[in-house]
Amino acid sequence: MNIDGLSEATLEKFIARGFIKNFGDIFEIGKHKDEIIRMEGFWRKSYENLIESLKRAKKDRTSKGAICTGYSQYRSCQCKDDLQRTEL
């Protein structure tokens, strides 16, 4: 999946800070807004652009399939419910 503003380096920073522990956490990154905005090289506009990209990716069927893979312990209908409840 290709999400604008979410480079490998950015992912590594988010993982190191504990924001992302599994694939689905990418779509809940908004919980860490204040911390992200204070990160070196990551300003409010970068954060806003990333959130918009994640919102677009969340609507994309390919991305949803990838998210469901991250939630392998759930049945697909439960995964769909999780996606609908996820807020950015």
OpenMM code with the backbone's topology and positions (N, CA, C; nanometers):
from openmm import Vec3, app, unit

residues = "MET ASN ILE ASP GLY LEU SER GLU ALA THR LEU GLU LYS PHE ILE ALA ARG GLY PHE ILE LYS ASN PHE GLY ASP ILE PHE GLU ILE GLY LYS HIS LYS ASP GLU ILE ILE ARG MET GLU GLY PHE TRP ARG LYS SER TYR GLU ASN LEU ILE GLU SER LEU LYS ARG ALA LYS LYS ASP ARG THR SER LYS GLY ALA ILE CYS THR GLY TYR SER GLN TYR ARG SER CYS GLN CYS LYS ASP ASP LEU GLN ARG THR GLU LEU".split()
positions = [
    Vec3(0.0850, -0.1168, 0.0000),
    Vec3(0.0000, 0.0000, 0.0000),
    Vec3(0.0894, 0.1229, 0.0000),
    Vec3(0.0530, 0.2220, -0.0791),
    Vec3(0.1299, 0.3447, -0.0905),
    Vec3(0.0481, 0.4594, -0.0322),
    Vec3(0.0957, 0.5168, 0.0777),
    Vec3(0.0258, 0.6272, 0.1432),
    Vec3(0.1191, 0.7473, 0.1412),
    Vec3(0.0753, 0.8550, 0.0760),
    Vec3(0.1557, 0.9774, 0.0705),
    Vec3(0.1870, 1.0249, 0.2120),
    Vec3(0.3128, 1.0579, 0.2356),
    Vec3(0.3539, 1.1092, 0.3653),
    Vec3(0.3921, 1.0022, 0.4654),
    Vec3(0.3783, 0.8758, 0.4261),
    Vec3(0.4124, 0.7668, 0.5170),
    Vec3(0.5274, 0.6868, 0.4570),
    Vec3(0.6460, 0.7421, 0.4701),
    Vec3(0.7664, 0.6780, 0.4163),
    Vec3(0.8143, 0.5695, 0.5132),
    Vec3(0.9106, 0.4932, 0.4679),
    Vec3(0.9692, 0.3908, 0.5539),
    Vec3(1.0323, 0.4550, 0.6778),
    Vec3(1.0974, 0.5678, 0.6584),
    Vec3(1.1615, 0.6383, 0.7703),
    Vec3(1.0576, 0.6861, 0.8716),
    Vec3(0.9459, 0.7381, 0.8216),
    Vec3(0.8386, 0.7838, 0.9105),
    Vec3(0.7799, 0.6660, 0.9867),
    Vec3(0.7568, 0.5553, 0.9173),
    Vec3(0.7062, 0.4351, 0.9838),
    Vec3(0.8011, 0.3903, 1.0949),
    Vec3(0.9295, 0.3911, 1.0660),
    Vec3(1.0283, 0.3505, 1.1664),
    Vec3(1.0217, 0.4404, 1.2896),
    Vec3(1.0048, 0.5709, 1.2675),
    Vec3(0.9933, 0.6642, 1.3806),
    Vec3(0.8679, 0.6362, 1.4618),
    Vec3(0.7561, 0.6129, 1.3933),
    Vec3(0.6301, 0.5849, 1.4624),
    Vec3(0.6374, 0.4545, 1.5408),
    Vec3(0.7022, 0.3535, 1.4835),
    Vec3(0.7180, 0.2248, 1.5520),
    Vec3(0.8086, 0.2408, 1.6741),
    Vec3(0.9185, 0.3132, 1.6574),
    Vec3(1.0128, 0.3350, 1.7675),
    Vec3(0.9468, 0.4072, 1.8849),
    Vec3(0.8543, 0.4965, 1.8552),
    Vec3(0.7859, 0.5712, 1.9613),
    Vec3(0.6658, 0.4945, 2.0173),
    Vec3(0.6361, 0.3794, 1.9597),
    Vec3(0.5262, 0.2974, 2.0103),
    Vec3(0.3898, 0.3352, 1.9562),
    Vec3(0.3857, 0.4214, 1.8541),
    Vec3(0.2573, 0.4604, 1.7953),
    Vec3(0.1978, 0.3462, 1.7134),
    Vec3(0.2845, 0.2647, 1.6537),
    Vec3(0.2402, 0.1558, 1.5672),
    Vec3(0.2993, 0.0255, 1.6190),
    Vec3(0.2081, -0.0658, 1.6541),
    Vec3(0.2514, -0.1981, 1.6993),
    Vec3(0.2072, -0.3068, 1.6028),
    Vec3(0.1017, -0.2791, 1.5275),
    Vec3(0.0563, -0.3710, 1.4229),
    Vec3(0.0013, -0.2881, 1.3082),
    Vec3(-0.0250, -0.3539, 1.1979),
    Vec3(-0.0635, -0.2830, 1.0762),
    Vec3(-0.1834, -0.1905, 1.0961),
    Vec3(-0.2830, -0.2359, 1.1673),
    Vec3(-0.4042, -0.1563, 1.1871),
    Vec3(-0.3809, -0.0264, 1.2611),
    Vec3(-0.2734, -0.0203, 1.3400),
    Vec3(-0.2430, 0.1016, 1.4152),
    Vec3(-0.2125, 0.2199, 1.3245),
    Vec3(-0.1725, 0.1929, 1.2014),
    Vec3(-0.1447, 0.3014, 1.1066),
    Vec3(-0.2673, 0.3911, 1.0928),
    Vec3(-0.3843, 0.3292, 1.0922),
    Vec3(-0.5069, 0.4044, 1.0708),
    Vec3(-0.5619, 0.4663, 1.1986),
    Vec3(-0.4916, 0.4491, 1.3086),
    Vec3(-0.5301, 0.5117, 1.4348),
    Vec3(-0.4223, 0.6089, 1.4815),
    Vec3(-0.3369, 0.6480, 1.3898),
    Vec3(-0.2231, 0.7329, 1.4224),
    Vec3(-0.2678, 0.8703, 1.4743),
    Vec3(-0.3905, 0.9095, 1.4425),
    Vec3(-0.4432, 1.0375, 1.4893),
    Vec3(-0.4477, 1.0498, 1.6405),
    Vec3(-0.4448, 0.9378, 1.7107),
    Vec3(-0.4430, 0.9396, 1.8573),
    Vec3(-0.3164, 1.0058, 1.9106),
    Vec3(-0.2162, 1.0150, 1.8274),
    Vec3(-0.0857, 1.0669, 1.8689),
    Vec3(-0.0546, 1.2025, 1.8051),
    Vec3(-0.1580, 1.2731, 1.7692),
    Vec3(-0.1426, 1.3994, 1.6950),
    Vec3(-0.0418, 1.4944, 1.7608),
    Vec3(-0.0615, 1.5251, 1.8873),
    Vec3(0.0247, 1.6235, 1.9531),
    Vec3(0.1710, 1.5804, 1.9534),
    Vec3(0.1939, 1.4525, 1.9794),
    Vec3(0.3308, 1.4019, 1.9812),
    Vec3(0.3933, 1.4058, 1.8412),
    Vec3(0.3140, 1.3710, 1.7404),
    Vec3(0.3648, 1.3694, 1.6027),
    Vec3(0.4017, 1.5089, 1.5564),
    Vec3(0.3165, 1.6055, 1.5855),
    Vec3(0.3415, 1.7428, 1.5430),
    Vec3(0.4700, 1.7972, 1.6065),
    Vec3(0.5039, 1.7492, 1.7254),
    Vec3(0.6267, 1.7949, 1.7936),
    Vec3(0.7515, 1.7200, 1.7478),
    Vec3(0.7347, 1.6145, 1.6686),
    Vec3(0.8507, 1.5379, 1.6216),
    Vec3(0.9353, 1.6218, 1.5274),
    Vec3(1.0670, 1.6009, 1.5338),
    Vec3(1.1593, 1.6719, 1.4461),
    Vec3(1.1268, 1.6409, 1.3002),
    Vec3(1.1116, 1.7454, 1.2186),
    Vec3(1.0855, 1.7291, 1.0759),
    Vec3(0.9425, 1.6929, 1.0417),
    Vec3(0.8535, 1.6990, 1.1397),
    Vec3(0.7147, 1.6606, 1.1147),
    Vec3(0.6241, 1.7684, 1.1714),
    Vec3(0.5790, 1.8566, 1.0858),
    Vec3(0.5018, 1.9724, 1.1290),
    Vec3(0.3527, 1.9478, 1.1138),
    Vec3(0.2739, 2.0444, 1.1563),
    Vec3(0.1279, 2.0321, 1.1513),
    Vec3(0.0785, 2.0000, 1.0097),
    Vec3(0.1317, 2.0682, 0.9100),
    Vec3(0.0887, 2.0448, 0.7713),
    Vec3(0.1227, 1.9024, 0.7271),
    Vec3(0.2400, 1.8537, 0.7656),
    Vec3(0.2782, 1.7155, 0.7336),
    Vec3(0.1791, 1.6184, 0.7964),
    Vec3(0.1438, 1.6457, 0.9214),
    Vec3(0.0475, 1.5608, 0.9923),
    Vec3(-0.0877, 1.5630, 0.9209),
    Vec3(-0.1348, 1.6817, 0.8874),
    Vec3(-0.2649, 1.6947, 0.8201),
    Vec3(-0.2653, 1.6228, 0.6854),
    Vec3(-0.1572, 1.6356, 0.6098),
    Vec3(-0.1471, 1.5662, 0.4803),
    Vec3(-0.1479, 1.4147, 0.4994),
    Vec3(-0.0777, 1.3666, 0.6006),
    Vec3(-0.0746, 1.2237, 0.6287),
    Vec3(-0.2147, 1.1731, 0.6641),
    Vec3(-0.2859, 1.2451, 0.7474),
    Vec3(-0.4211, 1.2049, 0.7874),
    Vec3(-0.5129, 1.1992, 0.6665),
    Vec3(-0.5039, 1.2978, 0.5781),
    Vec3(-0.5867, 1.2964, 0.4566),
    Vec3(-0.5523, 1.1764, 0.3684),
    Vec3(-0.4247, 1.1456, 0.3556),
    Vec3(-0.3830, 1.0287, 0.2770),
    Vec3(-0.4362, 0.9000, 0.3393),
    Vec3(-0.4324, 0.8915, 0.4718),
    Vec3(-0.4843, 0.7729, 0.5399),
    Vec3(-0.6355, 0.7590, 0.5218),
    Vec3(-0.7047, 0.8711, 0.5224),
    Vec3(-0.8497, 0.8666, 0.4987),
    Vec3(-0.8805, 0.8133, 0.3591),
    Vec3(-0.8034, 0.8586, 0.2599),
    Vec3(-0.8235, 0.8081, 0.1228),
    Vec3(-0.7911, 0.6591, 0.1153),
    Vec3(-0.6825, 0.6194, 0.1797),
    Vec3(-0.6423, 0.4786, 0.1772),
    Vec3(-0.7447, 0.3908, 0.2476),
    Vec3(-0.8058, 0.4422, 0.3509),
    Vec3(-0.9059, 0.3656, 0.4252),
    Vec3(-1.0265, 0.3335, 0.3378),
    Vec3(-1.0575, 0.4221, 0.2440),
    Vec3(-1.1718, 0.4012, 0.1546),
    Vec3(-1.1376, 0.3064, 0.0401),
    Vec3(-1.0093, 0.2896, 0.0131),
    Vec3(-0.9630, 0.2077, -0.0983),
    Vec3(-0.9753, 0.0591, -0.0647),
    Vec3(-1.0364, -0.0184, -0.1540),
    Vec3(-1.0563, -0.1624, -0.1302),
    Vec3(-0.9244, -0.2366, -0.1093),
    Vec3(-0.8232, -0.2028, -0.1833),
    Vec3(-0.6942, -0.2693, -0.1690),
    Vec3(-0.6392, -0.2481, -0.0294),
    Vec3(-0.6479, -0.1274, 0.0198),
    Vec3(-0.5986, -0.0966, 0.1530),
    Vec3(-0.6783, -0.1721, 0.2581),
    Vec3(-0.8095, -0.1795, 0.2391),
    Vec3(-0.8921, -0.2507, 0.3359),
    Vec3(-0.8522, -0.3967, 0.3439),
    Vec3(-0.8210, -0.4553, 0.2307),
    Vec3(-0.7772, -0.5942, 0.2314),
    Vec3(-0.6478, -0.6102, 0.3087),
    Vec3(-0.5588, -0.5157, 0.2924),
    Vec3(-0.4313, -0.5208, 0.3641),
    Vec3(-0.4526, -0.5030, 0.5135),
    Vec3(-0.5463, -0.4167, 0.5500),
    Vec3(-0.5763, -0.3969, 0.6916),
    Vec3(-0.6318, -0.5257, 0.7504),
    Vec3(-0.7205, -0.5892, 0.6771),
    Vec3(-0.7797, -0.7133, 0.7254),
    Vec3(-0.6727, -0.8195, 0.7459),
    Vec3(-0.5737, -0.8198, 0.6629),
    Vec3(-0.4634, -0.9134, 0.6800),
    Vec3(-0.3961, -0.8885, 0.8142),
    Vec3(-0.3848, -0.7626, 0.8524),
    Vec3(-0.3269, -0.7276, 0.9815),
    Vec3(-0.4137, -0.7721, 1.0980),
    Vec3(-0.5400, -0.7894, 1.0729),
    Vec3(-0.6337, -0.8346, 1.1742),
    Vec3(-0.6695, -0.9813, 1.1503),
    Vec3(-0.5709, -1.0636, 1.1288),
    Vec3(-0.5965, -1.2023, 1.0897),
    Vec3(-0.6739, -1.2799, 1.1956),
    Vec3(-0.6737, -1.2346, 1.3196),
    Vec3(-0.7459, -1.3067, 1.4224),
    Vec3(-0.8975, -1.2842, 1.4128),
    Vec3(-0.9392, -1.1893, 1.3321),
    Vec3(-1.0814, -1.1601, 1.3162),
    Vec3(-1.1382, -1.2238, 1.1903),
    Vec3(-1.2658, -1.2539, 1.1943),
    Vec3(-1.3345, -1.2929, 1.0710),
    Vec3(-1.3506, -1.1675, 0.9858),
    Vec3(-1.3733, -1.1835, 0.8565),
    Vec3(-1.3765, -1.0667, 0.7675),
    Vec3(-1.4888, -0.9705, 0.8035),
    Vec3(-1.6031, -1.0184, 0.8486),
    Vec3(-1.7113, -0.9247, 0.8832),
    Vec3(-1.6730, -0.8422, 1.0054),
    Vec3(-1.5995, -0.9005, 1.0983),
    Vec3(-1.5539, -0.8242, 1.2139),
    Vec3(-1.4508, -0.7207, 1.1715),
    Vec3(-1.3679, -0.7584, 1.0774),
    Vec3(-1.2673, -0.6661, 1.0263),
    Vec3(-1.3352, -0.5459, 0.9621),
    Vec3(-1.4381, -0.5726, 0.8831),
    Vec3(-1.5110, -0.4636, 0.8168),
    Vec3(-1.5688, -0.3692, 0.9232),
    Vec3(-1.6256, -0.4259, 1.0293),
    Vec3(-1.6798, -0.3418, 1.1371),
    Vec3(-1.5697, -0.2581, 1.2013),
    Vec3(-1.4523, -0.3185, 1.2216),
    Vec3(-1.3398, -0.2448, 1.2795),
    Vec3(-1.3013, -0.1276, 1.1915),
    Vec3(-1.2986, -0.1483, 1.0619),
    Vec3(-1.2608, -0.0422, 0.9684),
    Vec3(-1.3613, 0.0716, 0.9735),
    Vec3(-1.4888, 0.0384, 0.9835),
    Vec3(-1.5898, 0.1425, 0.9853),
    Vec3(-1.5840, 0.2241, 1.1135),
    Vec3(-1.5378, 0.1629, 1.2215),
    Vec3(-1.5302, 0.2330, 1.3504),
    Vec3(-1.4021, 0.3134, 1.3656),
    Vec3(-1.3013, 0.2836, 1.2860),
    Vec3(-1.1724, 0.3513, 1.2993),
    Vec3(-1.1851, 0.4962, 1.2558),
    Vec3(-1.1469, 0.5855, 1.3482),
    Vec3(-1.1495, 0.7280, 1.3155),
    Vec3(-1.0079, 0.7785, 1.3031),
    Vec3(-0.9897, 0.8680, 1.2113),
    Vec3(-0.8572, 0.9299, 1.1948),
    Vec3(-0.8594, 1.0679, 1.2545),
] * unit.nanometer
topology = app.Topology()
chain = topology.addChain("A")
for resn in residues:
    res = topology.addResidue(resn, chain)
    for name in ("N", "CA", "C"):
        topology.addAtom(name, app.Element.getBySymbol(name[0]), res)
